[in-house]
Amino acid sequence: MGRHLYPLGELDHGRFFLGIDEVGVIYLVETWVASFGPMPHAMENLVLGVAPRRIDGGYEPAGQPS
């Protein structure tokens, strides 16, 4: 993925883990990775129950070059 992830918390009683990268993008981590987007919109997506966008190998968050 090309990003450093730092632990942020868990979701669904530990089924998923949440991480944040160095530019403020929040990720859901399981055996795959998905993005809630950059802060502060990521927090809004989490609170409203918006599904994260699943990431494939070539993903780069919009406006965030690797």
NORVENWO-V487392 format. One record per residue. N is the residue number from 1. RES is the residue in three letters. SS is DSSP state (H for helix, E for strand, L for the rest). OMEGA is omega as a letter, one per 40 degrees, with the letter a starting at -180 (999 if undefined). Layout:
BEGIN
n->N res->RES ss->SS omega->OMEGA
n->N res->RES ss->SS omega->OMEGA
END
This chain:
BEGIN
n->1 res->MET ss->L omega->i
n->2 res->GLY ss->L omega->i
n->3 res->ARG ss->L omega->i
n->4 res->HIS ss->L omega->i
n->5 res->LEU ss->L omega->i
n->6 res->TYR ss->E omega->a
n->7 res->PRO ss->E omega->a
n->8 res->LEU ss->E omega->a
n->9 res->GLY ss->E omega->i
n->10 res->GLU ss->E omega->a
n->11 res->LEU ss->E omega->i
n->12 res->ASP ss->L omega->i
n->13 res->HIS ss->L omega->i
n->14 res->GLY ss->L omega->i
n->15 res->ARG ss->L omega->i
n->16 res->PHE ss->E omega->i
n->17 res->PHE ss->E omega->i
n->18 res->LEU ss->E omega->i
n->19 res->GLY ss->E omega->i
n->20 res->ILE ss->E omega->i
n->21 res->ASP ss->L omega->a
n->22 res->GLU ss->L omega->i
n->23 res->VAL ss->L omega->i
n->24 res->GLY ss->L omega->i
n->25 res->VAL ss->E omega->a
n->26 res->ILE ss->E omega->a
n->27 res->TYR ss->E omega->i
n->28 res->LEU ss->E omega->a
n->29 res->VAL ss->E omega->i
n->30 res->GLU ss->L omega->i
n->31 res->THR ss->L omega->i
n->32 res->TRP ss->L omega->a
n->33 res->VAL ss->E omega->i
n->34 res->ALA ss->E omega->a
n->35 res->SER ss->E omega->i
n->36 res->PHE ss->E omega->i
n->37 res->GLY ss->E omega->a
n->38 res->PRO ss->E omega->i
n->39 res->MET ss->L omega->e
n->40 res->PRO ss->L omega->a
n->41 res->HIS ss->H omega->i
n->42 res->ALA ss->H omega->i
n->43 res->MET ss->H omega->i
n->44 res->GLU ss->H omega->i
n->45 res->ASN ss->H omega->i
n->46 res->LEU ss->H omega->a
n->47 res->VAL ss->H omega->a
n->48 res->LEU ss->H omega->i
n->49 res->GLY ss->L omega->i
n->50 res->VAL ss->L omega->a
n->51 res->ALA ss->L omega->i
n->52 res->PRO ss->L omega->i
n->53 res->ARG ss->E omega->a
n->54 res->ARG ss->E omega->a
n->55 res->ILE ss->L omega->i
n->56 res->ASP ss->L omega->a
n->57 res->GLY ss->L omega->a
n->58 res->GLY ss->L omega->a
n->59 res->TYR ss->L omega->i
n->60 res->GLU ss->L omega->i
n->61 res->PRO ss->L omega->a
n->62 res->ALA ss->L omega->i
n->63 res->GLY ss->L omega->a
n->64 res->GLN ss->L omega->a
n->65 res->PRO ss->L omega->a
n->66 res->SER ss->L omega->999
END
